[in-house]
């Protein structure tokens, strides 16, 4: 997946006007406001529950994924507002295959280093901090009020939940999810498709496909 540095992606967003959001959810509402704050004036939603639902707050809901595929050329930017990491990645791959444009949406009240690199389709929400020499993959979510310290690597499709603190030099694998309010110690490596439970403290490496929780975080044997 191509990567954008912050200054290039931010300037690109400011030149655009129309934005399609796939996923009519609370998460989608937050993304819509960030798009508005970045200068988008024509924001429309698509959702696979259409036509059962055709409105989300004051925004129009115009169709499902197929409808977006058919009208993709009408939108300057597309954002996937789906919480499930693998589904979000799959939808982005599908839409990119027909020419959808994915940029990076950054809330004006986020602090993102000019030395950070953020992949297409990712969003950075209010009061988050992304420090120098962080690399964040495509279709990732840096949620409200979290911190990503220097030299971290987050692969594609990672979700960092609100209030999470990730210390320096941490690596997080594809499609992993770090639950709200968790803490990750410096230099820790987290594998792909890992779920870190809410409020956990991760002090040791975690291999792929684990659900961990607690302080210190340990595998959930109930899985």
ZAMARGU-4260 file (C-alpha; in steps of 0.2 Angstrom, whole numbers, plus 5000, padded with zeros to 4 digits):
<rodrens>
0) 5000/5000/5000 | 5007/5017/4996 | 5011/5029/5010 | 5009/5048/5012 | 5019/5059/5023
5) 5008/5071/5033 | 5011/5087/5023 | 5008/5080/5006 | 4992/5071/5012 | 4985/5086/5022
10) 4987/5098/5007 | 4979/5085/4995 | 4964/5084/5007 | 4962/5102/5008 | 4960/5103/4989
15) 4945/5091/4988 | 4927/5094/4991 | 4917/5077/4990 | 4919/5063/5002 | 4911/5046/5002
20) 4910/5036/5019 | 4907/5018/5018 | 4899/5013/5035 | 4885/5022/5043 | 4890/5021/5061
25) 4895/5031/5076 | 4913/5030/5070 | 4907/5036/5053 | 4899/5051/5061 | 4916/5056/5068
30) 4925/5053/5052 | 4912/5064/5043 | 4915/5079/5055 | 4934/5077/5052 | 4931/5078/5033
35) 4921/5094/5036 | 4935/5101/5046 | 4947/5097/5032 | 4936/5107/5019 | 4924/5094/5012
40) 4907/5101/5008 | 4899/5086/5000 | 4899/5071/5012 | 4888/5056/5008 | 4887/5039/5016
45) 4885/5021/5010 | 4881/5006/5020 | 4877/4988/5017 | 4861/4990/5027 | 4853/5001/5014
50) 4839/5003/5009 | 4833/4998/5027 | 4842/5014/5032 | 4843/5029/5021 | 4849/5043/5033
55) 4862/5045/5046 | 4859/5061/5056 | 4858/5075/5043 | 4869/5065/5030 | 4862/5056/5015
60) 4864/5038/5014 | 4864/5034/4995 | 4867/5015/4994 | 4877/5000/4998 | 4895/4994/4993
65) 4889/4990/4976 | 4881/5008/4974 | 4898/5016/4979 | 4907/5005/4967 | 4896/5011/4953
70) 4898/5029/4958 | 4916/5029/4963 | 4922/5042/4951 | 4911/5055/4958 | 4921/5056/4975
75) 4937/5065/4978 | 4940/5055/4994 | 4933/5038/5000 | 4935/5033/5019 | 4930/5016/5026
80) 4921/5018/5043 | 4920/5000/5048 | 4927/4995/5064 | 4932/4977/5060 | 4950/4978/5054
85) 4950/4964/5041 | 4933/4969/5034 | 4940/4987/5033 | 4955/4982/5024 | 4945/4971/5012
90) 4933/4985/5007 | 4948/4997/5004 | 4956/4984/4993 | 4940/4982/4983 | 4937/5000/4981
95) 4955/5004/4976 | 4953/4991/4962 | 4940/5002/4954 | 4949/5018/4956 | 4944/5025/4973
100) 4955/5038/4980 | 4960/5036/4998 | 4970/5049/5007 | 4973/5053/5026 | 4961/5062/5037
105) 4968/5071/5052 | 4958/5081/5064 | 4964/5098/5066 | 4967/5096/5085 | 4978/5081/5082
110) 4997/5083/5083 | 5006/5073/5070 | 5025/5075/5067 | 5030/5080/5050 | 5042/5065/5051
115) 5028/5053/5053 | 5022/5042/5038 | 5003/5038/5037 | 4996/5026/5025 | 4981/5029/5013
120) 4964/5027/5021 | 4969/5030/5039 | 4961/5042/5051 | 4969/5052/5066 | 4956/5059/5078
125) 4955/5073/5090 | 4969/5076/5103 | 4979/5061/5097 | 4998/5063/5096 | 5009/5054/5083
130) 5027/5058/5086 | 5042/5058/5075 | 5047/5043/5064 | 5031/5034/5067 | 5025/5023/5053
135) 5007/5019/5052 | 5000/5008/5038 | 4985/5010/5027 | 4967/5009/5033 | 4972/5011/5051
140) 4962/5021/5065 | 4971/5032/5078 | 4957/5036/5089 | 4953/5050/5101 | 4966/5056/5113
145) 4979/5042/5111 | 4998/5044/5109 | 5010/5035/5098 | 5028/5039/5103 | 5043/5039/5092
150) 5049/5026/5081 | 5034/5015/5082 | 5028/5004/5067 | 5009/5000/5065 | 5005/4989/5050
155) 4990/4990/5039 | 4972/4990/5047 | 4978/4993/5065 | 4965/5001/5077 | 4972/5011/5092
160) 4957/5014/5103 | 4953/5030/5113 | 4965/5035/5127 | 4979/5022/5122 | 4997/5026/5126
165) 5010/5017/5115 | 5028/5020/5120 | 5043/5022/5109 | 5049/5008/5097 | 5033/4997/5098
170) 5028/4986/5083 | 5010/4981/5080 | 5005/4969/5067 | 4992/4969/5053 | 4974/4971/5059
175) 4977/4971/5078 | 4966/4980/5090 | 4972/4989/5106 | 4957/4992/5117 | 4952/5008/5125
180) 4964/5015/5139 | 4977/5002/5137 | 4996/5005/5139 | 5010/4997/5129 | 5028/4997/5135
185) 5042/5003/5125 | 5050/4991/5112 | 5036/4978/5114 | 5031/4968/5098 | 5013/4964/5095
190) 5009/4952/5081 | 4995/4952/5068 | 4977/4950/5072 | 4980/4952/5091 | 4966/4960/5102
195) 4972/4969/5118 | 4958/4970/5130 | 4952/4987/5137 | 4963/4994/5151 | 4977/4982/5149
200) 4995/4985/5151 | 5006/4976/5139 | 5024/4974/5145 | 5029/4958/5135 | 5029/4953/5117
205) 5013/4945/5110 | 5013/4933/5096 | 5000/4932/5082 | 4981/4929/5084 | 4980/4931/5103
210) 4967/4939/5114 | 4976/4947/5129 | 4970/4957/5144 | 4975/4962/5161 | 4990/4971/5170
215) 5001/4964/5164 | 4992/4958/5149 | 4991/4939/5147 | 4982/4927/5135 | 4963/4925/5138
220) 4961/4906/5140 | 4943/4907/5137 | 4946/4911/5118
</rodrens>
